[in-house]
């Protein structure tokens, strides 16, 4: 038996299979795991929910019929009352079975709902990991872009500084407490392999650090450094 086989079952047959495995001591564990698998769990939950609703409706209907029957019997006097009391045990036994059925199905539905939450949590974690990996790749690309500027020794544009500054501005949660940690720190500690470097690599790293510490994060083209003036300039103005 596999998912494909169970998917092809009619609703009545599928319902019978779910009922056969609703009570934990009677469950075929392999079948139950298939019923809770991602392709089938929604159908299993809908089947159990339908059973719960039908049982509730049956209890209400039978109770209403019983109350109407009681009124009819009591209206007929002693003979009618005897008939009502004679059928009371049968009704109580049926109500007891219906209550047990409801309890079994509701407990099974609770198990299915827990399994569904676990599947959703797993899916969310998977998506979160995918997003985290995309962010890691983006941060590495920004870091390489900054390193390339440092190696080339050229003048960075303002847009370059704004891009690099994003590594300090964007954070991701880390640890059990979800402590916000900048992308720069993630790169320095977690996302970049550490290897020994020679003197040339160390000089390049120093250049990168200097660029990161540029005044106010402004491009040199816009820093407005004034030109020096001579005090005398040969004009004897003093």
C-alpha positions in Angstrom: 0.0 0.0 0.0 1.3 3.4 -0.9 0.1 7.0 -1.4 -1.0 6.5 -4.9 -3.1 3.5 -3.9 -4.8 5.4 -1.1 -5.3 8.5 -3.4 -7.3 6.3 -5.8 -9.7 5.0 -3.1 -13.4 6.1 -3.2 -14.6 8.4 -0.4 -16.5 5.6 1.3 -13.5 3.2 1.2 -11.1 5.9 2.4 -13.5 6.8 5.2 -13.6 3.1 6.3 -9.8 3.0 6.2 -9.6 6.1 8.4 -12.1 4.8 10.8 -10.2 1.5 11.1 -7.1 3.4 12.1 -8.8 6.1 14.3 -8.3 4.3 17.6 -4.6 4.2 18.5 -4.5 0.6 19.8 -6.1 -0.6 16.6 -3.9 1.4 14.2 -1.7 -0.1 11.5 1.2 2.3 12.0 2.4 2.1 8.4 -1.1 2.9 7.1 -1.6 5.7 9.7 1.7 7.3 8.6 0.5 7.3 5.0 -2.8 8.9 6.0 -0.8 11.6 7.7 1.6 12.1 4.8 1.7 15.5 3.1 -0.3 14.4 0.0 -3.1 12.8 2.1 -3.3 14.6 5.4 -5.8 17.2 4.2 -8.1 14.4 2.9 -7.8 12.5 6.2 -8.6 15.6 8.2 -11.6 16.4 6.0 -12.8 12.8 6.4 -12.6 12.9 10.2 -14.2 16.3 10.3 -17.1 15.0 8.3 -17.5 12.1 10.6 -17.6 14.4 13.6 -20.2 16.6 12.1 -22.4 13.6 11.0 -22.2 12.1 14.5 -23.2 15.4 16.1 -26.1 15.7 13.7 -27.2 12.1 14.4 -27.1 12.8 18.2 -29.2 15.9 17.9 -31.7 14.2 15.6 -32.1 11.1 17.8 -32.5 13.3 20.9 -35.2 15.4 19.2 -37.0 12.2 18.1 -36.7 10.7 21.6 -38.2 13.9 23.2 -41.1 13.8 20.7 -41.6 10.1 21.4 -41.7 10.8 25.1 -44.4 13.4 24.7 -46.4 11.1 22.6 -46.1 8.2 25.0 -46.9 10.2 28.1 -50.0 11.6 26.3 -51.3 8.0 26.0 -51.2 7.4 29.7 -49.7 4.4 31.7 -49.4 2.2 28.6 -47.5 4.9 26.7 -45.2 5.6 29.7 -44.4 1.9 29.9 -43.5 1.8 26.2 -41.2 4.8 26.7 -39.4 3.3 29.7 -39.1 0.0 27.9 -37.2 1.6 25.1 -35.0 3.9 27.3 -32.2 1.4 27.7 -31.9 0.9 24.0 -31.6 4.6 23.5 -29.1 5.1 26.3 -26.9 2.3 24.9 -27.0 3.9 21.4 -26.1 7.3 22.9 -23.2 5.8 24.8 -21.9 4.2 21.6 -22.3 7.5 19.8 -20.4 9.3 22.5 -17.6 6.8 22.4 -17.4 7.1 18.6 -17.3 10.9 18.9 -14.5 10.7 21.4 -12.4 8.3 19.2 -12.9 10.4 16.1 -12.2 13.7 17.8 -9.0 12.3 19.4 -7.9 11.1 16.0 -8.7 14.5 14.5 -6.6 16.1 17.2 -3.7 13.8 16.2 -4.1 14.8 12.6 -4.2 18.5 13.4 -0.9 18.2 15.4 0.7 16.3 12.5 -0.6 19.1 10.1 1.0 21.8 12.3 4.3 19.9 12.3 4.2 19.6 8.5 3.5 23.3 8.2 6.3 24.2 10.7 8.7 22.0 8.7 7.7 23.7 5.5 8.1 27.1 7.0 11.5 26.2 8.3 12.5 25.0 4.9 11.3 28.2 3.3 13.1 30.2 6.0 16.3 28.3 5.3 16.0 29.0 1.6 15.5 32.7 2.2 18.5 32.7 4.6 20.7 31.0 2.0 19.6 33.6 -0.6 20.5 36.4 1.8 23.9 34.7 2.5 24.7 34.6 -1.2 23.7 38.2 -1.6 25.8 39.3 1.3 28.8 37.4 -0.1 28.3 39.1 -3.5 28.3 42.5 -1.8 31.4 41.6 0.2 33.2 40.5 -3.0 32.1 43.7 -4.7 33.7 45.7 -1.9 36.8 43.6 -2.0 37.2 44.1 -5.8 37.1 47.9 -5.3 39.7 47.6 -2.6 42.0 45.5 -4.8 41.5 47.9 -7.8 42.3 50.9 -5.7 39.8 53.0 -7.6 37.4 55.7 -6.2 34.1 54.3 -5.0 30.9 56.0 -6.0 28.3 57.0 -3.4 26.1 54.1 -4.6 28.9 51.7 -3.7 29.1 53.0 -0.2 25.4 52.7 0.2 25.5 49.1 -1.0 28.3 48.1 1.3 26.6 49.9 4.2 23.7 47.5 3.8 25.9 44.8 5.4 25.7 46.8 8.6 22.1 47.8 8.3 20.4 44.5 7.6 20.3 41.9 10.4 19.2 38.3 10.7 18.1 36.5 13.9 20.5 33.9 15.3 20.5 31.6 18.3 17.7 30.4 20.5 16.8 34.0 21.5 16.8 35.2 17.9 19.4 37.8 18.6 19.6 40.2 15.6 23.0 40.0 13.9 24.2 42.1 11.0 25.2 40.6 7.7 28.7 41.9 8.2 29.0 39.9 11.5 27.5 36.9 9.9 30.0 37.0 7.1 32.9 37.5 9.5 31.9 34.7 11.9 29.5 32.2 10.2 29.3 32.6 6.5 32.9 32.9 5.4 35.5 30.2 5.5 38.6 31.2 7.4 41.9 30.5 5.9 45.5 31.7 6.5 46.5 34.7 4.4 49.9 35.9 3.2 51.2 39.5 3.5 49.6 40.6 0.3 46.1 39.4 1.3 46.5 41.1 4.7 47.3 44.4 3.0 44.2 44.0 0.8 42.1 43.3 3.9 43.5 46.4 5.5 42.5 48.4 2.5 39.0 47.1 2.8 38.8 48.1 6.4 39.9 51.6 5.6 37.2 51.9 2.9 34.6 50.6 5.4 35.6 53.4 7.8 35.4 56.2 5.3 34.1 59.5 6.9 30.3 59.3 7.1 30.3 56.7 4.4 30.7 59.3 1.7 32.4 58.9 -1.6 35.7 60.8 -2.0 34.2 62.6 -4.9 31.8 64.4 -2.6 33.9 64.8 0.5 34.7 68.4 -0.3 38.3 68.4 0.8 39.6 72.1 0.6 42.8 73.0 -1.2 45.7 74.4 0.9 46.5 78.1 0.6 49.9 79.8 1.0 50.0 82.4 3.7 52.4 84.7 1.8 52.3 83.5 -1.7 55.0 86.0 -2.6 52.7 89.0 -2.5 53.9 90.4 0.8 50.4 91.1 2.0 51.1 90.9 5.7 
